[in-house]
Amino acid sequence: MTLLAVTPLSFASTEWQQTEKEAQGQTVWFNAWGGDPAVNRYLDWVSGEVKRDYGVTLKVVRLADAADAVKRIQTEAKAGRSTGGSVDLLWVNGENFRTLKEANLLQTGWAQQLPNWRYVDLKKPVLEDFSVPTEGAESPWGSAQLTFIARREQTPQPPESPDELLKFASVHAGTVTYPRPPDFTATAFLEQLLLTLTPRPDALKQPPDEATFAAVTAPLWAYLDKLHPLLWREGRDFPPSPARMDAMLANGTLRLSLTFNPLHASQKVTSGELPKDSYGFGFTQGMIGNVHFVTIPANARATAGAKVVANFLLSPDAQQRKADPAVWGDSSVLDMGKLPKPWPVMQQQATPPVLAEPHAAWVNALEQEWLRRYGTH
């Protein structure tokens, strides 16, 4: 019996050793968004680590938009280039993942075979991306969640539900707001309210249905109708971005800001852009969140090397460094309870449960309806 129990593990270990052996000497072309100096510096560090430990040369192609890499993969497929592709690893969002997966342009079934998958927090949405099952076609490496920011001196006890937020806005009229849709964080705020207020949350897992849209969303608009008169400039104007809200929190105009990064407050305190007593919080019943992934195209040239890099990105060392606000400040996808004891425990702030995002089609539907109702103010 003992032999039977050990055999699959031994086989997996032998198989992974073979992958690492194949990866030695390979060059991995990693296409990743390059718009943040902190991200770029982190990936430079990753390059040095995988070169030293695995003999893999990581070439980071810094993209303005991941859709550019998606187009390249599609073009290669049309040209019949089924091997030797120009992209080995891709930092992908939900929309681009759906496009590539539906066209069968991704390798599947590999992510859960990575040795470091054993540490992944399965309570996070790591098995589906924008309601599309991942089927082992992408490996998680960071997580994000809608998060409010307040200052302890001003707000020692933050609002922890939509009802409490309404009361808070009433008591502190003119000091609460949210960015103007279609800003990404603004739309996430609308989705957050909808998820927690609608009597039909299951409807959000499918594209909006014209016949039921009004009934599903009615509680959201009723809530906003009450909230808007209490907001900054009485809801007739909205800040263009979360960055503007941060500045307004710092100068005392606002009592709350919004971000899609749970570590944003500590990151901005570290850089001196937010006051030292700034902190993040969320509603106790949960806040909308997502996971960002890496994927391997079906025609990748250096598949073994790409898997080794994806596995390294999941390692406790790499995840801890990435979560450090002084390095990047991107939340871990690992379950702290699964980490081997000798490794240092990450400084993770407590975050609310993660609520999975609605189906991607809700983004445009909510933005259009918001603009129709409030956009002319």
HUVENNOR-V921230 format. One record per residue. N is the residue number from 1. PHI is phi as a letter, one per 20 degrees, with the letter a starting at -180 (none if undefined). PSI is psi in degrees with one decimal (* if undefined). OMEGA is omega in whole degrees, -180 to 180 (none if undefined). Layout:
# HUVENNOR-V921230
n->N phi->PHI psi->PSI omega->OMEGA
n->N phi->PHI psi->PSI omega->OMEGA
This chain:
# HUVENNOR-V921230
n->1 phi->none psi->-40.9 omega->-179
n->2 phi->f psi->-42.1 omega->-180
n->3 phi->f psi->-42.7 omega->-180
n->4 phi->f psi->-38.8 omega->-179
n->5 phi->f psi->-34.3 omega->-175
n->6 phi->e psi->-31.1 omega->-172
n->7 phi->g psi->-49.5 omega->-179
n->8 phi->g psi->-38.8 omega->180
n->9 phi->f psi->-43.0 omega->-180
n->10 phi->f psi->-41.4 omega->-179
n->11 phi->f psi->-45.0 omega->-179
n->12 phi->f psi->-40.8 omega->-179
n->13 phi->f psi->-43.8 omega->179
n->14 phi->f psi->-41.7 omega->-180
n->15 phi->f psi->-41.7 omega->-179
n->16 phi->f psi->-37.3 omega->177
n->17 phi->g psi->-37.4 omega->178
n->18 phi->f psi->-41.0 omega->178
n->19 phi->f psi->-45.8 omega->180
n->20 phi->f psi->-37.2 omega->179
n->21 phi->f psi->-44.4 omega->178
n->22 phi->f psi->-34.6 omega->-175
n->23 phi->f psi->-26.2 omega->-177
n->24 phi->g psi->127.1 omega->179
n->25 phi->n psi->-7.7 omega->179
n->26 phi->f psi->150.8 omega->172
n->27 phi->d psi->123.5 omega->-179
n->28 phi->d psi->120.6 omega->177
n->29 phi->e psi->106.3 omega->-176
n->30 phi->d psi->109.8 omega->178
n->31 phi->e psi->117.3 omega->-175
n->32 phi->b psi->150.8 omega->176
n->33 phi->g psi->130.6 omega->-174
n->34 phi->d psi->25.5 omega->-172
n->35 phi->e psi->3.6 omega->-177
n->36 phi->c psi->120.3 omega->-179
n->37 phi->g psi->-34.6 omega->-180
n->38 phi->f psi->-40.9 omega->178
n->39 phi->f psi->-44.9 omega->-178
n->40 phi->f psi->-42.1 omega->179
n->41 phi->f psi->-39.0 omega->179
n->42 phi->f psi->-44.3 omega->-179
n->43 phi->f psi->-28.6 omega->173
n->44 phi->f psi->-40.8 omega->178
n->45 phi->f psi->-44.2 omega->178
n->46 phi->g psi->-43.3 omega->180
n->47 phi->g psi->-45.2 omega->-180
n->48 phi->f psi->-39.6 omega->-178
n->49 phi->f psi->-46.6 omega->-176
n->50 phi->f psi->-26.5 omega->176
n->51 phi->f psi->-47.8 omega->-177
n->52 phi->f psi->-44.6 omega->-171
n->53 phi->e psi->-26.6 omega->-173
n->54 phi->c psi->-1.2 omega->-180
n->55 phi->m psi->23.4 omega->179
n->56 phi->e psi->129.2 omega->175
n->57 phi->e psi->114.7 omega->-178
n->58 phi->e psi->116.9 omega->177
n->59 phi->d psi->112.3 omega->-178
n->60 phi->e psi->118.5 omega->175
n->61 phi->e psi->110.1 omega->-174
n->62 phi->e psi->114.0 omega->-175
n->63 phi->e psi->146.7 omega->170
n->64 phi->f psi->-32.0 omega->-179
n->65 phi->b psi->126.2 omega->-179
n->66 phi->f psi->-21.1 omega->179
n->67 phi->g psi->-26.8 omega->178
n->68 phi->f psi->-41.7 omega->179
n->69 phi->f psi->-36.1 omega->178
n->70 phi->f psi->-44.6 omega->179
n->71 phi->f psi->-39.5 omega->-180
n->72 phi->f psi->-43.0 omega->179
n->73 phi->f psi->-41.8 omega->179
n->74 phi->f psi->-41.9 omega->-180
n->75 phi->f psi->-42.4 omega->179
n->76 phi->f psi->-39.9 omega->180
n->77 phi->f psi->-42.8 omega->180
n->78 phi->f psi->-32.2 omega->-179
n->79 phi->e psi->2.9 omega->178
n->80 phi->m psi->18.4 omega->-179
n->81 phi->e psi->84.9 omega->-174
n->82 phi->e psi->-11.7 omega->174
n->83 phi->c psi->168.7 omega->176
n->84 phi->m psi->32.5 omega->-180
n->85 phi->f psi->165.5 omega->-176
n->86 phi->e psi->-11.4 omega->-180
n->87 phi->d psi->123.7 omega->178
n->88 phi->e psi->-33.7 omega->-178
n->89 phi->b psi->139.2 omega->-176
n->90 phi->c psi->129.3 omega->171
n->91 phi->e psi->115.6 omega->-165
n->92 phi->c psi->147.5 omega->172
n->93 phi->e psi->174.3 omega->-174
n->94 phi->g psi->-40.7 omega->-178
n->95 phi->f psi->-46.5 omega->-179
n->96 phi->f psi->-34.6 omega->177
n->97 phi->f psi->-46.8 omega->180
n->98 phi->g psi->-46.5 omega->-179
n->99 phi->g psi->-48.2 omega->-177
n->100 phi->f psi->-39.8 omega->-177
n->101 phi->f psi->-42.0 omega->-179
n->102 phi->f psi->-26.0 omega->178
n->103 phi->e psi->7.7 omega->-179
n->104 phi->l psi->39.7 omega->-178
n->105 phi->d psi->14.1 omega->-180
n->106 phi->c psi->150.7 omega->171
n->107 phi->f psi->138.2 omega->-179
n->108 phi->d psi->166.3 omega->172
n->109 phi->m psi->11.1 omega->-177
n->110 phi->d psi->-27.0 omega->-169
n->111 phi->f psi->-45.3 omega->-178
n->112 phi->f psi->-10.1 omega->178
n->113 phi->e psi->-9.4 omega->180
n->114 phi->f psi->134.8 omega->-179
n->115 phi->g psi->-36.9 omega->-177
n->116 phi->e psi->-2.6 omega->175
n->117 phi->g psi->-26.5 omega->-176
n->118 phi->f psi->-20.5 omega->-179
n->119 phi->e psi->-6.5 omega->-173
n->120 phi->f psi->140.3 omega->178
n->121 phi->e psi->103.9 omega->-175
n->122 phi->f psi->-5.0 omega->175
n->123 phi->f psi->-17.7 omega->175
n->124 phi->e psi->157.4 omega->-179
n->125 phi->f psi->71.7 omega->-176
n->126 phi->e psi->-8.1 omega->-178
n->127 phi->d psi->-2.2 omega->172
n->128 phi->b psi->154.2 omega->-176
n->129 phi->c psi->112.3 omega->-176
n->130 phi->l psi->44.8 omega->179
n->131 phi->m psi->6.6 omega->177
n->132 phi->d psi->122.9 omega->178
n->133 phi->g psi->134.1 omega->-177
n->134 phi->f psi->-29.9 omega->178
n->135 phi->l psi->39.6 omega->176
n->136 phi->m psi->16.4 omega->-178
n->137 phi->e psi->-7.3 omega->176
n->138 phi->b psi->147.9 omega->-177
n->139 phi->d psi->130.8 omega->-180
n->140 phi->f psi->151.3 omega->173
n->141 phi->b psi->-1.4 omega->175
n->142 phi->a psi->158.7 omega->179
n->143 phi->c psi->155.7 omega->-179
n->144 phi->c psi->156.3 omega->-179
n->145 phi->b psi->140.3 omega->176
n->146 phi->f psi->129.3 omega->-174
n->147 phi->b psi->134.4 omega->172
n->148 phi->e psi->154.0 omega->175
n->149 phi->c psi->134.5 omega->176
n->150 phi->c psi->176.6 omega->177
n->151 phi->d psi->132.0 omega->-175
n->152 phi->g psi->-38.8 omega->-178
n->153 phi->f psi->-40.6 omega->-178
n->154 phi->e psi->-41.1 omega->-170
n->155 phi->c psi->76.6 omega->-180
n->156 phi->f psi->-29.9 omega->179
n->157 phi->c psi->102.3 omega->-175
n->158 phi->f psi->159.7 omega->174
n->159 phi->f psi->135.8 omega->-173
n->160 phi->c psi->17.3 omega->176
n->161 phi->b psi->164.1 omega->177
n->162 phi->g psi->-39.6 omega->179
n->163 phi->f psi->-43.3 omega->179
n->164 phi->f psi->-35.4 omega->178
n->165 phi->f psi->-40.6 omega->178
n->166 phi->f psi->-44.4 omega->179
n->167 phi->f psi->-42.1 omega->180
n->168 phi->g psi->-44.6 omega->180
n->169 phi->f psi->-32.0 omega->179
n->170 phi->f psi->-43.8 omega->-179
n->171 phi->f psi->-35.6 omega->-178
n->172 phi->d psi->53.4 omega->-175
n->173 phi->g psi->136.5 omega->177
n->174 phi->n psi->-1.9 omega->-178
n->175 phi->d psi->8.1 omega->179
n->176 phi->c psi->142.7 omega->174
n->177 phi->a psi->-172.7 omega->172
n->178 phi->b psi->161.0 omega->-178
n->179 phi->f psi->161.1 omega->-180
n->180 phi->f psi->122.8 omega->172
n->181 phi->g psi->146.5 omega->15
n->182 phi->e psi->26.1 omega->172
n->183 phi->g psi->137.6 omega->-175
n->184 phi->g psi->-46.0 omega->-178
n->185 phi->f psi->-35.2 omega->178
n->186 phi->f psi->-45.8 omega->-179
n->187 phi->f psi->-37.3 omega->176
n->188 phi->f psi->-36.8 omega->178
n->189 phi->f psi->-42.2 omega->177
n->190 phi->f psi->-43.5 omega->179
n->191 phi->f psi->-40.1 omega->178
n->192 phi->g psi->-50.1 omega->-180
n->193 phi->f psi->-43.1 omega->-179
n->194 phi->f psi->-45.2 omega->180
n->195 phi->g psi->-38.6 omega->-174
n->196 phi->e psi->-16.7 omega->-177
n->197 phi->d psi->-30.3 omega->-174
n->198 phi->f psi->143.0 omega->175
n->199 phi->f psi->-5.1 omega->-176
n->200 phi->c psi->63.8 omega->-178
n->201 phi->f psi->-27.9 omega->-179
n->202 phi->f psi->-28.0 omega->180
n->203 phi->f psi->-22.3 omega->-177
n->204 phi->f psi->-9.3 omega->179
n->205 phi->e psi->-12.5 omega->178
n->206 phi->d psi->162.7 omega->175
n->207 phi->g psi->151.4 omega->180
n->208 phi->g psi->141.6 omega->179
n->209 phi->d psi->124.2 omega->-178
n->210 phi->g psi->-35.7 omega->-176
n->211 phi->f psi->-28.8 omega->-175
n->212 phi->d psi->-3.6 omega->-175
n->213 phi->g psi->-46.4 omega->-177
n->214 phi->f psi->-44.6 omega->-178
n->215 phi->f psi->-40.9 omega->-178
n->216 phi->f psi->-38.6 omega->-173
n->217 phi->e psi->-8.2 omega->-176
n->218 phi->g psi->-43.9 omega->-179
n->219 phi->f psi->-30.5 omega->178
n->220 phi->f psi->-49.8 omega->-177
n->221 phi->f psi->-34.5 omega->177
n->222 phi->f psi->-40.3 omega->179
n->223 phi->f psi->-47.6 omega->-179
n->224 phi->f psi->-34.3 omega->177
n->225 phi->f psi->-34.8 omega->178
n->226 phi->f psi->-37.8 omega->-175
n->227 phi->f psi->-44.2 omega->-171
n->228 phi->g psi->-43.9 omega->180
n->229 phi->f psi->-18.2 omega->-179
n->230 phi->e psi->-7.5 omega->-173
n->231 phi->e psi->171.1 omega->171
n->232 phi->g psi->132.9 omega->-177
n->233 phi->l psi->29.8 omega->177
n->234 phi->l psi->31.5 omega->177
n->235 phi->m psi->15.7 omega->178
n->236 phi->e psi->-13.4 omega->180
n->237 phi->b psi->151.0 omega->-178
n->238 phi->c psi->143.1 omega->176
n->239 phi->g psi->147.7 omega->-178
n->240 phi->f psi->-18.7 omega->-173
n->241 phi->b psi->160.9 omega->173
n->242 phi->f psi->-32.3 omega->179
n->243 phi->f psi->-40.3 omega->177
n->244 phi->f psi->-38.2 omega->178
n->245 phi->f psi->-38.5 omega->176
n->246 phi->g psi->-46.3 omega->-179
n->247 phi->f psi->-37.9 omega->-180
n->248 phi->f psi->-29.9 omega->173
n->249 phi->f psi->-43.2 omega->-178
n->250 phi->f psi->-36.1 omega->-178
n->251 phi->e psi->3.1 omega->174
n->252 phi->n psi->-1.3 omega->180
n->253 phi->f psi->-41.3 omega->-179
n->254 phi->d psi->155.5 omega->173
n->255 phi->e psi->-14.7 omega->-179
n->256 phi->c psi->145.2 omega->169
n->257 phi->c psi->175.4 omega->-178
n->258 phi->c psi->146.7 omega->178
n->259 phi->b psi->164.2 omega->174
n->260 phi->d psi->22.4 omega->179
n->261 phi->c psi->112.9 omega->-179
n->262 phi->g psi->-22.7 omega->-179
n->263 phi->e psi->5.3 omega->-175
n->264 phi->g psi->-44.4 omega->-176
n->265 phi->f psi->-48.4 omega->-179
n->266 phi->f psi->-33.1 omega->177
n->267 phi->f psi->-44.9 omega->-177
n->268 phi->f psi->-26.2 omega->173
n->269 phi->f psi->-43.2 omega->179
n->270 phi->g psi->-40.4 omega->-178
n->271 phi->e psi->-3.3 omega->178
n->272 phi->n psi->8.1 omega->-178
n->273 phi->e psi->-16.3 omega->174
n->274 phi->c psi->150.5 omega->179
n->275 phi->g psi->152.8 omega->-174
n->276 phi->f psi->-24.9 omega->-178
n->277 phi->e psi->13.6 omega->179
n->278 phi->f psi->143.0 omega->180
n->279 phi->b psi->157.7 omega->179
n->280 phi->e psi->150.9 omega->176
n->281 phi->b psi->169.9 omega->179
n->282 phi->b psi->176.9 omega->176
n->283 phi->f psi->140.5 omega->-175
n->284 phi->f psi->-29.8 omega->-178
n->285 phi->f psi->-5.4 omega->175
n->286 phi->p psi->155.8 omega->178
n->287 phi->c psi->143.7 omega->-179
n->288 phi->f psi->138.0 omega->-179
n->289 phi->b psi->170.2 omega->176
n->290 phi->b psi->175.6 omega->-180
n->291 phi->c psi->140.9 omega->173
n->292 phi->d psi->147.2 omega->-166
n->293 phi->c psi->164.2 omega->165
n->294 phi->d psi->147.9 omega->-178
n->295 phi->c psi->159.4 omega->-178
n->296 phi->d psi->118.5 omega->178
n->297 phi->f psi->152.1 omega->-179
n->298 phi->g psi->-30.2 omega->-176
n->299 phi->d psi->19.7 omega->-178
n->300 phi->g psi->143.6 omega->-180
n->301 phi->e psi->-37.4 omega->-173
n->302 phi->d psi->66.5 omega->-177
n->303 phi->f psi->-46.4 omega->-179
n->304 phi->f psi->-46.0 omega->179
n->305 phi->f psi->-39.4 omega->180
n->306 phi->f psi->-40.8 omega->179
n->307 phi->f psi->-39.7 omega->179
n->308 phi->f psi->-41.7 omega->178
n->309 phi->f psi->-45.6 omega->180
n->310 phi->g psi->-39.6 omega->179
n->311 phi->f psi->-40.3 omega->178
n->312 phi->f psi->-39.4 omega->180
n->313 phi->f psi->-24.0 omega->179
n->314 phi->e psi->-3.6 omega->-176
n->315 phi->f psi->146.7 omega->178
n->316 phi->g psi->-39.4 omega->180
n->317 phi->f psi->-47.3 omega->-178
n->318 phi->f psi->-38.8 omega->-180
n->319 phi->f psi->-38.3 omega->180
n->320 phi->f psi->-43.2 omega->180
n->321 phi->f psi->-42.0 omega->-178
n->322 phi->f psi->-35.3 omega->-178
n->323 phi->f psi->-15.3 omega->-179
n->324 phi->f psi->119.1 omega->-178
n->325 phi->g psi->-24.8 omega->179
n->326 phi->f psi->-15.5 omega->180
n->327 phi->d psi->-63.4 omega->179
n->328 phi->c psi->-50.2 omega->-177
n->329 phi->n psi->43.0 omega->179
n->330 phi->d psi->123.6 omega->-170
n->331 phi->f psi->147.8 omega->-179
n->332 phi->f psi->154.7 omega->173
n->333 phi->d psi->9.2 omega->-177
n->334 phi->e psi->153.2 omega->176
n->335 phi->e psi->113.9 omega->-176
n->336 phi->g psi->-29.5 omega->-179
n->337 phi->f psi->-15.4 omega->-178
n->338 phi->e psi->-8.6 omega->-175
n->339 phi->f psi->140.6 omega->176
n->340 phi->f psi->141.9 omega->-173
n->341 phi->g psi->-38.1 omega->-176
n->342 phi->f psi->-21.7 omega->-179
n->343 phi->f psi->144.7 omega->-179
n->344 phi->f psi->138.4 omega->178
n->345 phi->f psi->135.0 omega->-178
n->346 phi->f psi->147.6 omega->174
n->347 phi->f psi->90.1 omega->-179
n->348 phi->d psi->124.8 omega->175
n->349 phi->f psi->148.8 omega->179
n->350 phi->f psi->131.2 omega->179
n->351 phi->c psi->154.1 omega->179
n->352 phi->f psi->166.6 omega->174
n->353 phi->g psi->146.9 omega->180
n->354 phi->e psi->123.9 omega->174
n->355 phi->e psi->128.4 omega->-179
n->356 phi->f psi->144.6 omega->180
n->357 phi->f psi->147.7 omega->172
n->358 phi->f psi->168.3 omega->174
n->359 phi->g psi->142.8 omega->-174
n->360 phi->g psi->-31.0 omega->-176
n->361 phi->f psi->-16.9 omega->179
n->362 phi->f psi->-25.6 omega->-178
n->363 phi->g psi->-57.9 omega->-177
n->364 phi->f psi->-40.0 omega->-178
n->365 phi->f psi->-44.2 omega->-180
n->366 phi->f psi->-41.3 omega->180
n->367 phi->f psi->-44.7 omega->-178
n->368 phi->f psi->-42.8 omega->-179
n->369 phi->f psi->-37.4 omega->176
n->370 phi->f psi->-46.4 omega->-179
n->371 phi->f psi->-36.4 omega->179
n->372 phi->f psi->-39.7 omega->-176
n->373 phi->e psi->-40.5 omega->-170
n->374 phi->c psi->-7.2 omega->-170
n->375 phi->f psi->-16.5 omega->-178
n->376 phi->e psi->-2.7 omega->-178
n->377 phi->f psi->* omega->none
